[in-house]
């Protein structure tokens, strides 16, 4: 930062527009430019003065060389700009254009955190001190600033403070800074800066007040609180040393009032510090022994020993924080749980604040902290401060805004302030339509609690009604335009309004109008909506409107019409006349009959569609079989090959089906030597076959080649140290040798077992066995790594026959508010190009282009941002963007739930009972499923439902009984077989 600031200070300003100018005017422009740059360098030097002697030397070198040159350039009237100066002018012009772009972007979206940071950085580099101050103030109004941003701002302001008014302004900045986060370094800077004003009126009291507040805030910090204690103690000790020479000239009374009281302050600080568990307590105790002229009291020693015991309890949690890497959320959560069990409110508050410094964008942590304060401490200023900071850190989280409104109401904040806070919530940029419904409900509940419903009319009631009207318009217009949905399909807000009008305002007419509007928004088909309206009429209306509502419900309800009909009949049974009962029975019977008819038609339609699908599948099978048969006929030497196969002996290896050979190619081979190809277990040895032509020789060569392919053995007991690698290129030569260096980076590799086909071709997958289980787990990180143009799949080695439901999918299928789903990308878009586009809107943690198994892009991508705020901003800016002439769509990642396919056992035949689609044997579905029954015997059962590959057997009648049904003689059976 120091180098950047110094470099920016040495850059000349942009040249004025070309044109005829007087010589004196050019001198004035150059002199003004130089003064501005020197001022910028002074700010940078004062800001980074605390960085040590190296910085001072660097500054001295710059001021001695470049400063003189710049002043000489300003005083010279006829100096001309060279190429070197033009380079800086071009860079400065670029910065000015970037500043204008950032300012315009912030005028569109003021909640863009990164834009604020970049704008402040560029303005500071350009030396625009006034604009930097304005930009910082605007950002601090919206976001809490980090410790680094505050210290940078404070150093700049301290370097420019010249009088008491400037010092008061710096004090105000310090007060703002310590409210954003609990930062020991800021408190230490505050205390040290206040020491500089000790000579002013009330300066001593100001210093002590700052240090006491610092101790209350961070004095319990086990690792950083020690610096505050030591600074405060050194300040009081310095006062003692300054007063010591004058103590001998004072009277005993004055000595006691001044010098002795000051000594007691230092003693008090030592005693207070030693009673708190802090790191390096032993050194503090030794220092106290050396400093004190009197023996240390026993009570102080006891407090010190007790603090040491407490320190041992806290050390494991502190050491876990020291060993972990930021943001250390899990370690902080464990620490918080421990402090909650201990129950010390000050320490609980401190550990929450420490956790939030590194996890300020975690809404759940803010919710837990504010919930503790709401329920336990209940201190107004503290509670409201935490709620305010929470919504400034996570403005996209509606739960924090709702809790903030409740806390403000709970502590009696003015209505105007609450309304302003609600307006800020509406402009916070929620990422879901339902979030706006929730914040509107919270605000409407607050307004309802303000109304005194004993009065017929009041200002609060009118405000409530106007708020309901505005909420409905906001959801229908702005929210629906942004999300393509209002977020309130069940009209919950309108239902609440109707209940308030009916129950609290006794205005059933308005409630009925609202319910008519609710039903016209697509809710008339739901029984629960009608019953809700009926219950409201039942409680606050009359029987006539109840009956009318139920009659409409009977006609409109489509999900549970039986329930609505039952409610109508129950009401008429209790309160209706005979005529009312007859009308109700007639309407319910007519409606239920129509519903039954519709359901039957729907079932028939579904069954017909299922049958059409089965017929199409059967037709496709027949077409494939015909094409296969045609290809066999067109093959040369097909007849000779068939004759040769018929002439083969059973024991010959070449006569075995190739499909069966493939089925067992990777099975475990039996122990011992492989039997001869001319023998088969249990069969006598046959003579060698006679060579009848070239096809037989080719088949023998293929069989010999199959015998040479090694069988891949796999020990299932080693699944924990083995990974399964698939989707490798089939053309990969020597896969074991190529994959070994890649996997050896994860740990020691015992063996790589690639799988080959019968012909010796690589089948695209293999097993990689490691020596240690940890290496296998690390190897899973290589999943989707590119291997010769294809994404390599690496998954755990699991026997799916024992675990049929095992699925390997490394990505989440739930809603992820910090991740984006991008569709419509051009196939030529690379990962680097897309990352450059996404980086403009936040910090990209991960980016994944979705490809098929061959590694070809599908035009889809997932982009993971650092937090939800950046993701929501990216959605608003990137959705509808054009990338290489393609309009892309960007949304928050929320994959749809996968539908589980229906099991084939539960299919209903048209107009018949539930029958299974197909009955398979114990080994599952066979290859052919040929019916071993002559077609002539199948004719009587032709009217039965057809299955995929033949007549569907009746579940209650075995096939053998169906065959014996005709009761024919042997002669009749022979005639049927011979009939053409």
N, C-alpha and C positions, 0 to 999 in steps of 0.2 A: 504493500500500500504506500509506503514511504517513497519508494522508487517511482511509482506511478504518479504520486502527487508532485514530486519534484520534476519529473519529466513533463507533466502537464503545465507546470508553472513556467518552464523554459520555452514552451511552444508560443510562437507569435500569433497574433490575432489574424483573422481573415482580412484580406486586402479589401479596401473600399472599391466600389464599382469604378470601372475605367471611365475616364472623362477628364476634361481640362480642369486642373486645380492649381491654385496658387501655391507657390513654394512654401510660404508660411503655414498654409493650411495642412500641407503634408507633414510638416514638422510637428504640428499640434496632434495630429492623428497618431504619429509614431510615439510621441511622448506619452500620450494617454494610454496607448497600448502597453508601453513599458511599465508605467506606474501600476497598471492593473496586474501585470504578471508578477511584479515584485511583491505586491500585496498578497497574491495567491501563494507565492513562495513563503512569505512570512507566516501565513496560516498553516501551511503544511509543516513548516519547521517547528512551530509551537505545538502543533498537534502531536507530532511524533518525537518530541524532545525526550519523552520518557523511555524511549527505546534504547538509550545507552550511549556510550562514548562514540561508537561507530557511526551513529547517525550524526552526532555533532561534527565529527571530522568530515563526513560527506557533505554536510551543509556548508561548512567553512570552505571546502573546495569549490562548491558551486558558486557561493557568493563572491569569492575572490576572482574567479575566471569569467563565468558567464554573466555575472551581474555587471561587472565593469564594461563588458562588451555591449551589453544591452543599453546601459546608460550612454555609452559612446554613440551607439546607433541612433538613440533618441535625440542626442544633441547635434548630430550631423545632419545638415539640411540637404546635402546633395548625394546622400548614400542611396544606393539602388538595391532592390531586392534580388537576390540571386536564386539559383536553383534550390539551395538548401532551405531558404526561407519559404519558397513556394511549396515545398513538400510539407512543411508544418502548416502552412495556410490551408492546404487541401485537407489535411487531417482535421484541422479545427473546423473547417466547413462541414466535414462529415459529421463531426460531433454535434454541430448546431442542427443539422438536419435530423439527426437521431433524437436530439432533445425535443424538437418540434413534433416528431412522430410519437414519442412517448407521451408528451402532453396531450396530443389529440386522442391517443388511445385511453388515457386516464379520464378524459372528458366523456368517453363512451362508457367505460367500466371503471368506476372509481375503486372497486374492490380487487384490482389486479395488483397483488403484492409485489411481484417481480418487477413490474413497471415502475413502481414507486422507488424500489431499491436502485434500479438502473438509472432513473432520472436523477436521483440524489448524487449518485457516483459521478455522472457526467457533468452535472452542474458544479460539483466540487472540483473536478479536474479543470474546468474552464475558469474557475475563480469567480463564479457568479454567486457571491456570498449572500446577497439579499434573496435571490431566488432559491438558494439552498435552504435558507432558514424557512421560507414559505413552504417549500416542498416537504421539509421535515415536519413542520407543524400539521400540514394536511394529512400526512401519513400517520402521525401519532394520534390524530383524531379518530382514525378508522381502525388502525391496527396497533397492538402493543409492540414496541420495538425491542429487539434483542439487546443483550448486554453490549455487544460490539457496536451496534448502531448508536446506542445511548452514549457510550464512552467517546466515540468519534465526535458526536454532536457537542458533548460537554467540553471536550478539549478545544474544539473550534471556538466555542463561546467564551471559554476562560481566556484564551489567547487574545480575544478582542475586548475583554472587560477592562475599562479604563477608569471608571468612577463608581461611586456607591450605587447608582441606579443600575449600571451594568451588573454589579455584584448581586443585587436583588433579583435581577432577571436570571442569573445563573442559579441562584437558590431555588427559584421557581422551577427551573428545568430539573434540578436534582429531585425536587418533590414529585414531579411527574415520573421521573425515572424509577424511583424506588417503589412506585405503586404498580408498575407493570409486572415485574417479577422480583422474587427474592434473590438479589445478586450481592454477595458480600463485597465484590470488587467495587461496585458503585457506592455502597455505603462507606467503604474505606476512602474512596475518592472524595465523598461528601464531607467526611470528618476532617480529612487533611485540608480541603479547600476552606472549610469554615475556620480552621486555625489561622489562616491568613488574614481573617477579618477580626482578630481578637482585639485589635487596637480601637475598633469602632465602639460606639455606644451599645452596650449589651452584648458585646462580642464574646465574652467569656461564658455567659449563660447560653448563648447560641451554640457554642462548641459542645458544651456539656449536654445540652438537649439533643443535639444530633447524635452524639455517641451513645446516649442512653437509649434512644430509639433504635439505633443500630444493634445494640445488645439485645433489645426486646425482639428484634426481627430475626437476626442471624447469630445471636450469641450462643445458641445451642447447637449450631452447625459443628459437627464433630471434627471435620477436617479443615474448614475455612474460618470457623468462628474465632480461632486463636488469634488471628491477625487483628481483629477488631479489639479484642481484650488488650492485646499488647499495645496497640496504638493509643487507646484511651489511657492506659496506665502510664505510658511514656509521657503523654501530655500532662497528666497530673504530677508526675515525678519532676518534670521540667519546671513546673510552677514551684514545687517544693525547693528545688535547687536554686531557683531565682530568689526565693524568699529567705534562704538560709543565711546569707551574709548579713541580712538586716535583723535577724532574730535576736542578736545580742544587744541591740540598741533599744529593744522594745521592753515595756514593762511586763511583769508576769501576766497581768490581765490581757494586755494586747497580744502578747505571745500566744496565750491560750486561744484567743479568738481568731488569730490568723495562721500562724505557723503550725500549731498543734492540730488545728482543725483540718489543715491541708494534709498533714501526715495521716490523719485518720481516713481521709478520702482514699489515699493509696492503699492503706491497710484494708479498707472495705472492698476495694476492687480485687485485691489478692484473695480475700476470703470468699467473695462471690464466685470468682473464677474457679477456685479449687473445689467448690461444691458441685461443679457441673462436669460430667464425663466428657472430656476432650482429649484429642490426641496430644502427646508430648506433655502430659500433666506432670510427670516426674521432674522435668526441667523447670517448670513453673514453680513447683514446690521447693526445689533447691534454690531457685532465685529468691523466693520469699525468705527462706532461711538466711540467705546471705545479706539481703537488704534490711531485714528487721533487726533492730537493736535488742529487742526483747524476745524471750522464748515464744514460740508459736503456741497459742492456747490449745488445750486438749480438745475443745469443741471443733476447732478448725481441722485438727488432725483426724478426728472421727468423720467429719464431713468429707474430707479428702479420701479416706479409705473407702467410704461408701461409694463415692464417685468412681473410684478405681474398680470396684466390683461391678458397677453398672456398665462401665466401659467394656469389660470382658463379655457382657451379654450382647452389646451392640457391635462388637468387632466383627463377628462373622458376616453381618449384613453390610458393614462398611467395606470389608475386604472384597466381598462379592461385587460391590459397585466399582471398586478400584480395578478389579481384574476384568470386568466385562467391558464391552464396547458400547458407545452411545447408540441408541437412546436408552438402553438398559431398562426397558419397561418392565420386564418380568422381575428383575431384581428389585426395582422400586415397589412393585406390587407386593412382593414378599415382605419387604421392609414395612410397608404400610399396614399389612395384616398384623405384623408383630406389634407395631405401635398401637394399633386399635385394641389389641388384647391388653396391653399395659394400661392404656386409658389416660395418658397425660395429654390434655388438650393442646398445650404449647408445642410439644414434640410432634403430635399428629399433624398439626397445622404446618410445621416446618418441613416434615418429610413429604407432605403433599406438594408444598411449594417447590422443594428441590426436584421432585419428579416432574413437575410441570415445566420447569426450565428447559428440560430436554425433550419433553413429550407434550408440548403446548398444543399440538394439532390432534390430540387423541380425545375425542368428545367424551368417551366413557370415563376417563380419568377426571375430567371437569365435573361430570354428573355426580360421580361418587364423592368428590370433594364438597361440592355445593350441597349435596344431600346431607352430608355429615354436619355442615355448618347450620343448615336449616333445622335439623332435628336436635342437635346437641348444644352448640354454643348460642345461637339465636341472637348474636350481637349485630345490630342493624348495619352499622358502617362496614364491618368486616364482611357480612353476608352479601350486601349489595355490591361491594367492591369485587368480590370473587365472581358473582354472577355477571357483572359488567365485563370483567376481563375474559370470562368464558366465551361470551358471544362475540367479543372482538377477535379472539383467537380462532374460533370455529363458527363463523357466521352462517355456514350452510347447514348447521345442525338445528332442526326445529325444536328438539327437546330442550335445548339450552335456552332458547327464547321463551318457550312456554314456562319453564321454571323461573326465569327472570321476571316475567310478568306476575307470577304468583308471589314471588318473594317481595316485589315492590308493593303489591296489594297487602301482603301480610304485615309489612312494616309501615303502612300508612303513607306511602309516597303520594304526592299530589297527582290528581287525575291528568293534568296537562302533561306531566313528565311520563306517565305510563302511556298516554296516547302517542307521544313522540317516539317512545321506545318501540311501540307496536309498528309505527310507520317505518322505522328502520328495519324491523324484522321482515316486512313485506318486500323491502328492497335488497334483502341479503342474498338473494339468488339461490333459493333452494333447488335441489336437483330432482325432486319428485313432485308431482301434482298433489299427492296426498299430504305433503308437508304444509302446503298452503291451507288445506282444509283444517289441519290440526291447529295451526296458529290462529286461524279465524275462530275456531271453537274456543280456544283459550281466552281470546279477547272478548268474545261475545258472552262467555260465562262471567267474566269480570264485570262487564256492563250490566248484565242481568242482576248481579248481586248489589249493584248501586241503586237499583230501582226500588222505591217504596210502592208496592202494588196496592196498598190500602187507599191510595189516591187514584181517582179515575184518570187523571192526566197529570203528567209532570215532564219536566225538561229531560230527566234521565230516561224516561220511557220513550220519548220521541227520539232521543239519541240512540237508544237500543234498536228501535225499529229501522231507523235510517242505516244503522250499521249492518243489520241483516240484509237490507236491500243492496247495500254496497258490496257485501260479501258475495251475494249471488251474482251480481254483475261482474265482479272481479274474477270469479271462478269461471264464468261462462265466456268472458271475453279474453282477458289477458292470459290466464292459466291455460285455458283450452287452446288458445292460439299457439302457445309455446310447446305444450306437451301433447297436443291432439286429444286431450281428455281433460275433463274438469276436475278429476280427482275425487269426485263425490257422486258416483253413479247411483247410490241409494238415497241421495238427497238428505243426508243426515242433518245438515244445517237447516234445511227447510222443515224437516220433521221437528227439530227442537223449537223452531219459531212457532210452528202450529201448536205444540204443547204449551208454550208460554201464553199464547193468545187464548187457548181454551181453558187452561187451569188457573192461570194467574190474572188474566185480564177479562175472563168471562166473555170472550169474543169468539163464539163458535162459528159465526159467519166467516170471519177471516181465516180461521183454522180450516174450514171446509174448502175455501178457495185455494189455500196452500196445498191441501191434499189432492185437489183436482189437478193442480200443476204437477205434483209429484207423480201422479199416475200417468200423465201424458208424456213423461220422460222415459217411457219404456219399463215402468215398474208395475203395470197393470197385470202382467202375467204371473206375478209372484204372490203366492198365498199369504206369506208372512206380512207383506205390505198391506194387504187388505185387512188382515186380522189386527194389525196395529191401528189402522184407521177405525176399525170397528170398536176396538177397546176404548179409543178416545171418545167416540160417539157414545159408547155405553156409559162412560164415566161422567161426561159433561154435556152430552147431547140428549136426544130423545129417541124413542123406539122407532118412530117413523123413519128417521135418517139411518138408524142401525139396519133396519130391514132393507132400505134402499141400497145401502153399501154392500150388504151380503148378496143381494140379487145381482148387482153388478159384478161382484167377485165370482159368483157361480158362472157367469157368462164369459169372464175374461181370464180366469186363472187357468194355467196350463201345466204347472209343475205338480201341485197337489190338490186337484179339484175335489177329491173325496173328503178331504179335511174341511174345506170351505162348506161343502154341502152338509156335512155333519153339524157344523156350527149353526148353519141356518135352520136346520130341522130342530136342533136343541132349543134355539130361541123361540121358534114358533110353538114348540111343545110347551114351553113355560109361559109364554105371554100372548101368543097369537090366537085368533079366532079360528073356527073351522074353515072358513074361506081362505084365510091366510095359510093354514096348514095344507089345504089342497093345492093351492098355487105353488107352495114351496116344494111339495112332493112331486108335482108335475114337472117343475123346472129342474129339480135335481135329477130325476129319472131321465129326462130328455138329455140333459147335459152329460150324465155318466154314460148313457148309451152311445152318444156321439164320441165321447172320449175313448170308450172301448173300441168302437169301430175304427177310429183313427189309429189307435195303437196296433190293432190287428193289421191294418193296411201298412203301417210302418214296419211291422215285423215281417210281413210278406215281401215288402219291397227289399228289406235287408236280406232276407233269405234268397230272393231272386238274384240280387247282386252277388251274393256269395256263390250261388250256383253258376252264374255267368263267369265268375272268376275261375271256378273249378273247370268249367268247360274250356275256357281260354287256355288254362294251364295244360289240360289234356290235349288240346289241339296243338299247342307248342311242342309237347312231347312227341306227338305223332309226326310233326314236321321234322323235328330233329332226327327221329328214327328213320324216316324216309331218306333224308339227306345222307345219313350215315350209311344206309344200305346202298344208296346210289354211288357213294364214293368207293365202297368196297368193290362194286361191280366194275367201276371204271379203272381200278388198279390193275396193271399188267400182271399176268401170271396168277390171277386170283384163283382160277380153277385148279391149277396144279398145286397151289399152296394149300388149298382145301383138301385135295386128295392126299397130299403129303402129311397133313395134320391127322387125317383119319387113319393113316398107316402107322402112326407113331404108337409105340408101346406105352403103357401106363406109367412105367417106372422111369421114363425119360424125363430129364429135367427140362428139356426144351418144350415139352408139351404143357407145361404149367402156364396158367393164365397170367399175362403180364400185370393185370390189375391186382391179382392176389400177391404177386411178387412185390408190388409197390406198397401194399398194405403192411407187409412185415419187414420192409427193408431196414427200419431203424429199431427193430425189436432186439432184445438181448439174445445173443446166440447161445446154444447149449454148450456146456463144458465139453472139452475133448476135441479131437480132430473132426473135421467136417466129413460126413459120409460121401462115398463116391457118387457121382452124378448118375450113374446107371443103376443105383439101388435106392430103394425107399423102405423105410422101417415097416416091417411086417409083410413085405412082398418078396417073392423069390427073384433072384437075379435073372435078367432077360438078356438075350443076345443084343449086340450093337445094332442100331438101325441101318438100313441100307440107304446109301446116298442116292436119292431119286432126282436130284436136280439142284440148280443153284439156290433156290429159295431155302432149301434145307440147310445148305452150308452157311448161308447168311444167318439163319436162326441159331445154328450151333455157335457161330462166332459171337452173336449177341449174348447167348447163354454163358459162354466162357468169359465175356467181358463183365457180365453181372457177377460172376463168381469172384472176379478180381477186386470188385469194389468192397472196401472194408466196411464192416457193420459198425455203426456208431453206438457205443454202449453208454448208458447214463445211469448213475447211481442216485436214486431219489433221496437217499439219506444225506446227500451233499447239496441239496437244494439251497440251503442257507448261504453257501459260499459260491454259488453258481448263478450267473445271469444268462438270460436268453436273448440273443441278438438276432434281429430279423430285419426284413426289408433291405437286405444288401443286394448290390447288383449281381445278376446271374453271371455276368461276364468277368467277375473278379477272379483273377488268377492267383493261386496260392493265398487263399483268404487267411489262413492261420498266420502266415508270415507278415501279412500286411496289417492285421489287427493287433498283433502282439505288442508293438511299440505303443499303440494308443492306450491299451488297457494296462500295460505295465506302469503307466503313470499313476494308476490308482492303487497299485500294490503288487505283490508278487503273484504272478500267474502260474498256476500249476499246469494247466492244459487248455488248449483251444480245440474244440471238436467241431469242424464244419460238417454239414450233412450233404451228401451227394445222391443223385438219382441212380437208377439202375445202369444208365449208360455212362456214369462217371461225371455228369454235369453237376456243378454247384447249384444247390437249391435255394440259396439266398438267406440261409439262417445257420446259426451255429450256437454252441454252448461254450461259455468261458468260465472256467473253474479257477477260483482264487485260493490262496492259502488261508486267508483270514476273512471272517465275515464282514469286518469293517471295510475291507477293500471292495467287496461286492456291493455294499451300500454306496460307496463313493462312485463306483462305476455306473450306477443308475443316473448320475448327473450327466452322463454322455448321451442320454436319450435325445433324439432329434438332431444329433450332430451330423453334418453333411459328410457323406462318404461316397466319393466318385459321382457326385451329382444327385444322390438320393439321401433322404433323411433316414439315418440309421435308428431303429427302434431298440431300446435296451430296457428290459423289464425283468422283474424277479422270476426265478425259475419255479413255477408252480404247476403241479399236476392237475389239469383242469377236469380230469375224470373224477377226482376226489373233491375238487372245489369248482363246480360248474358255474357258480355265480361270481368267480373272481374276475375283476376287471382292473386294468391298469390305465388310469387317466390322471396325469400329473397336474391338471389344471382344475380350478374350482368351477363348479357349475351353478353357484349361487350368485346373488347380487354382490358386486364389488364396486363400491362407489368411487374408488380411486383408480379404476381401470376402465379404458374405453374400448369399444368395439367399432371398428372402421370397416365399411363395406364399399364396394364400387371402385376399388383401386385399380388402376391399369396394371396389367400383368408385367409390364416392363418396369414398374416402380421397385426400386431396391430398398433394402432395409436402411441404408445410410441416408437416402433421399427422404424417406418418410421420417426418420429420426430428426433430420434437420428441420422439417416442418413442425414437428411436435415440440421440439426444444424451445421454440419461441413462446410457448405458453406455460412452461414449467419444467421441473426437473424430471426427466424420463428415467425411471429405474429399470424398466425392461420393455422390450419391443419384440413382438413375435409375428412374422408373416406366416399365414396359414398356407400350407402346401398339401398336395396330394401325396400318395405313396411314392410317386415317381419324382418328387421334389419340385413339381411344377406349381407355380403360385395360383391361388384361387381368387385373388382379388380381395382378400380379407386380412385383417390384422388386429392384434390386441396390443394396446399401449398402456403400460402401468406407470402412473405418476406417483410422486412422493406423498401426496395427500389428496383428500377429496376436493379441496378448494381449487387446486390446479386442474383437476380433472373436469370439474364443472365449468371452469373458465374455458378450457379447451373445447368442450362440447359447444358452447355458445359461439366460439370464434371459428371452429373448423367445420361444423356441420353445414353442408352445402358448398364447401370449397371446391374449386376446380383444380385437379391435379392431372396434368398431361391430357387435357381435354376431357377428363372424366370427372363428373360431379360425384363427390364422395358423401356418404352418410356416416355421421358420428353419433354415438349414443353411449350411455353408461352400460358397462358389461352386465347383462342380466340374461344368461342363456335360458331358453324355454325348457320346461321339464320334459324329459323324454317319456313318451307314452309306452307303457308295457304292453306288448302285443297279447291279444286274447289267446287263450289256450284252445286248441282245436277240438277239445273234448266236449265243449259246451255249445255246439251248434244245433240250431233248431231247424228241422226239416219243414218245408212249407206245409202248413196245415196239419202237421203231425206232431208227435211227441218229441222230446229231446232225444237225439240219437247221436252216437259218436261219429265223427267224420270218417275215421278209419281205425280199425283195430289192428295193432301191430303185435308182433311176437315179443319174446323176452329180449331178443337181440335188436329190437328197433325195427325201423322200416327196411324191408328187403330191397334188393336191386330191381327185381322184375315184378314181383307180386303177381305172377301169372296164376289165373284160376285153373286148378287141376281138375277141370270138369268139362266135358264136351259141351259145345255150344248148343247142341240140340237139347240137352238137359237143362240149359239155362233159359230156354224160351218161355216156359211157364212163369218164370219169375222176372220176366223182362219189364214188367210194370213197376217193379220195385225201384227205389232210389239208386242211382248209379254212383259208384265211388270213383276214385281217380283212375284206377286201372282195372276195373271190373265191377261186378255187382257187389253192393255193400251187404255183408252178411248180417242176418238178424241176430241181435244180441241174445234173444231168449232161445233160439233154435240152433243147435250145432250144425256144422256143415254136413256131417255124416247123416244126420236125420233128414236133411233136405235132399240128399242123394237117394235115400231109401224111400222117399215119399211115393214115386210112381208105382212101385211094387210090380216090376216087369220081370219077365223070364229072361233066360240067357239068349233065347232066339230073338225076342223083342229088342234086347239090348244090342245084339249084333246087327239087326236091321237098322237101328238108329245110327250106328256107327258107319254103316255102308251107304246110308242115304246121301245123295248128292244135293 
